[in-house]
Amino acid sequence: MTHVRYPDIYRGCVGGSQDAEPFALGCARYIEEKLFKTVLAPEEVAAIFVEPIQGEGGYVVAPTVFMQELRRICDKHGILLVVDEVQSGMGRTGKWFAVEHTGVHPDIVCMQKALLRVCR
């Protein structure tokens, strides 16, 4: 398992909101430009897991360009894109899943908490 920086523009983007998109793209492109060239080959990666809304880091929403770039990387290299919707899914953001706000279609969606409440 390898961790990649989450595109938290409030903590990592020095230039303010005008630099938010390049910062978010840089976080995603780090996977291809650094990891795949120095640490692990893309054919050794089964899946990329991401929270569309990072729950334990202060409820940080992933920029749309970040999610779209992850989808592009996964498609290019035959990697599954898995979104973790345990905290953000089941209508909590106004859509069934938070990833729907980005227009990205994941291969797998992880969910659990809200389903347990419905089933009880």
Backbone torsions as a table, in degrees:
resi	resn	phi	psi	omega
1	MET	NA	134.9	178.2
2	THR	-127.1	133.8	179.6
3	HIS	-98.3	143.6	178.2
4	VAL	-123.8	146.0	-178.8
5	ARG	-58.1	133.0	176.0
6	TYR	-81.7	140.3	-175.4
7	PRO	-77.3	69.6	178.0
8	ASP	-85.0	97.7	-173.8
9	ILE	-66.8	-19.5	-179.2
10	TYR	-78.9	-26.9	-178.6
11	ARG	-105.0	-24.7	-172.8
12	GLY	-117.4	-7.2	-175.1
13	CYS	-99.6	104.4	-173.6
14	VAL	-68.2	-38.9	-172.4
15	GLY	-83.4	3.3	-179.6
16	GLY	87.3	-166.2	-172.3
17	SER	-63.6	-27.1	179.6
18	GLN	-67.3	-21.3	178.9
19	ASP	-102.4	8.0	-174.8
20	ALA	-64.2	-44.9	-177.5
21	GLU	-65.1	-48.5	176.5
22	PRO	-60.6	-35.9	178.0
23	PHE	-63.4	-46.4	180.0
24	ALA	-63.1	-42.8	177.5
25	LEU	-63.3	-39.3	178.5
26	GLY	-61.9	-38.2	178.1
27	CYS	-62.3	-42.4	179.8
28	ALA	-73.0	-43.0	-176.6
29	ARG	-68.8	-18.9	174.7
30	TYR	-54.4	-33.5	-179.3
31	ILE	-59.7	-51.1	-179.1
32	GLU	-76.8	-43.3	-171.6
33	GLU	-76.3	-27.6	-179.0
34	LYS	-116.8	-59.6	-173.7
35	LEU	-60.8	-49.8	-176.6
36	PHE	-67.6	-20.5	-178.9
37	LYS	-95.4	-20.5	-173.8
38	THR	-126.3	-28.6	-171.5
39	VAL	-110.2	-49.7	-177.7
40	LEU	-147.1	146.6	179.0
41	ALA	-79.2	144.8	-178.9
42	PRO	-60.2	-29.0	179.6
43	GLU	-71.9	-8.3	175.6
44	GLU	-93.0	-2.8	-177.1
45	VAL	-98.7	122.2	179.3
46	ALA	-85.3	-39.6	-174.9
47	ALA	-157.1	154.6	169.8
48	ILE	-112.7	123.4	179.3
49	PHE	-102.2	135.7	179.7
50	VAL	-149.4	144.8	171.0
51	GLU	-94.2	121.6	176.6
52	PRO	-62.2	-29.4	171.2
53	ILE	-128.6	112.6	-178.4
54	GLN	-71.3	115.9	-173.6
55	GLY	-83.4	-37.9	-175.7
56	GLU	-92.0	-0.6	-179.7
57	GLY	-105.6	15.8	179.3
58	GLY	105.5	22.0	-178.5
59	TYR	55.1	66.6	-179.4
60	VAL	-100.6	127.0	-179.8
61	VAL	-87.3	128.2	176.9
62	ALA	-69.6	130.1	177.0
63	PRO	-60.4	147.2	-179.5
64	THR	-56.2	-41.7	-178.4
65	VAL	-63.4	-32.3	176.9
66	PHE	-64.9	-48.1	-179.6
67	MET	-64.7	-40.1	178.5
68	GLN	-65.3	-37.9	178.9
69	GLU	-68.7	-38.8	175.3
70	LEU	-60.9	-42.0	178.3
71	ARG	-61.4	-43.0	179.4
72	ARG	-62.5	-45.0	179.8
73	ILE	-61.8	-45.6	179.9
74	CYS	-62.5	-44.4	179.3
75	ASP	-62.7	-43.1	-178.0
76	LYS	-62.5	-37.8	-173.4
77	HIS	-106.3	5.2	179.2
78	GLY	68.2	38.3	-178.6
79	ILE	-107.4	142.0	176.8
80	LEU	-75.9	138.8	172.9
81	LEU	-102.7	117.4	-177.7
82	VAL	-114.4	124.5	177.2
83	VAL	-106.5	136.8	179.3
84	ASP	-95.4	107.2	-178.1
85	GLU	-111.7	25.0	-177.6
86	VAL	-60.2	-43.4	-179.2
87	GLN	-93.6	-26.2	-171.4
88	SER	-105.4	-8.7	-175.2
89	GLY	-84.0	-176.7	176.7
90	MET	65.6	42.2	173.0
91	GLY	84.4	5.2	-175.6
92	ARG	-70.0	-16.9	-178.6
93	THR	-110.0	4.3	-177.2
94	GLY	102.2	-13.5	172.7
95	LYS	-125.6	165.8	-178.5
96	TRP	-58.3	-41.1	179.9
97	PHE	-132.2	144.0	-178.0
98	ALA	-61.0	-33.1	-178.8
99	VAL	-62.5	-24.0	179.5
100	GLU	-62.2	-25.4	178.2
101	HIS	-67.2	-18.2	-177.7
102	THR	-97.3	-13.6	-176.6
103	GLY	79.6	4.3	-179.7
104	VAL	-87.8	137.7	178.0
105	HIS	-107.6	107.3	179.8
106	PRO	-75.7	164.1	175.9
107	ASP	-82.8	-34.5	-178.9
108	ILE	-138.7	140.7	175.3
109	VAL	-120.2	124.4	176.5
110	CYS	-95.8	130.5	177.9
111	MET	-148.9	157.2	-179.4
112	GLN	-163.6	-59.1	-169.2
113	LYS	-52.9	-53.3	-176.9
114	ALA	-65.6	-32.6	179.1
115	LEU	-64.6	-37.3	178.3
116	LEU	-63.6	-37.1	180.0
117	ARG	-69.2	-35.7	179.9
118	VAL	-71.2	-36.6	-174.6
119	CYS	-79.6	-13.5	-176.1
120	ARG	-80.7	NA	NA
